[in-house]
């Protein structure tokens, strides 16, 4: 029960900060989350990427994040 309360409080806080809760991304395999993250990175960095998606570098980014 404590975990459910924590999750609800965290979602509420993130929504208050401008985040959007996506039920479609709840309880999905990690590959789905990685794919969504990849899309967000490409969208948020389009001006730097100049229309070229992060394909090769995404693997390096994921490896570095897993080391944290």
C-alpha positions in Angstrom: 0.0 0.0 0.0 2.8 2.4 0.8 4.2 1.9 -2.7 0.8 2.8 -4.3 0.6 6.0 -2.2 4.2 6.9 -3.2 3.4 6.3 -6.8 0.2 8.4 -6.7 2.0 11.3 -4.9 4.9 11.2 -7.4 2.5 11.3 -10.3 0.6 14.2 -8.8 3.8 16.1 -8.2 5.1 15.5 -11.7 1.8 16.6 -13.2 2.0 19.8 -11.1 5.4 20.4 -12.6 4.0 20.1 -16.2 4.5 16.5 -16.9 1.8 14.4 -18.5 0.9 11.0 -17.0 0.7 8.4 -19.8 -1.3 5.4 -18.9 -0.4 3.8 -22.2 3.2 3.7 -20.9 2.4 2.0 -17.6 3.3 -1.6 -17.1 4.9 -2.0 -20.5 8.1 -3.8 -21.5 11.4 -1.8 -21.2 11.7 -1.8 -25.0 8.5 0.2 -25.3 9.8 2.8 -22.8 13.2 3.0 -24.6 11.4 3.5 -27.9 9.3 6.4 -26.4 12.4 7.9 -24.9 14.2 7.7 -28.3 11.3 9.5 -29.9 11.3 12.2 -27.2 15.1 12.7 -27.6 14.8 13.1 -31.3 11.9 15.6 -31.0 13.6 17.6 -28.3 16.9 17.8 -30.1 15.7 18.1 -33.7 17.4 21.5 -34.1 20.7 20.0 -33.2 20.2 16.8 -35.1 19.2 18.6 -38.3 16.7 16.0 -39.3 19.0 13.0 -38.6 17.6 10.8 -35.9 19.8 9.5 -33.0 20.3 5.9 -34.2 23.8 4.9 -33.5 24.3 7.3 -30.5 21.1 6.0 -28.8 22.9 2.7 -28.1 25.8 4.5 -26.5 23.4 6.7 -24.4 21.5 3.6 -23.1 24.8 1.9 -22.2 26.0 4.9 -20.3 22.6 5.3 -18.5 22.6 1.6 -17.4 26.0 2.3 -15.8 24.5 4.9 -13.5 
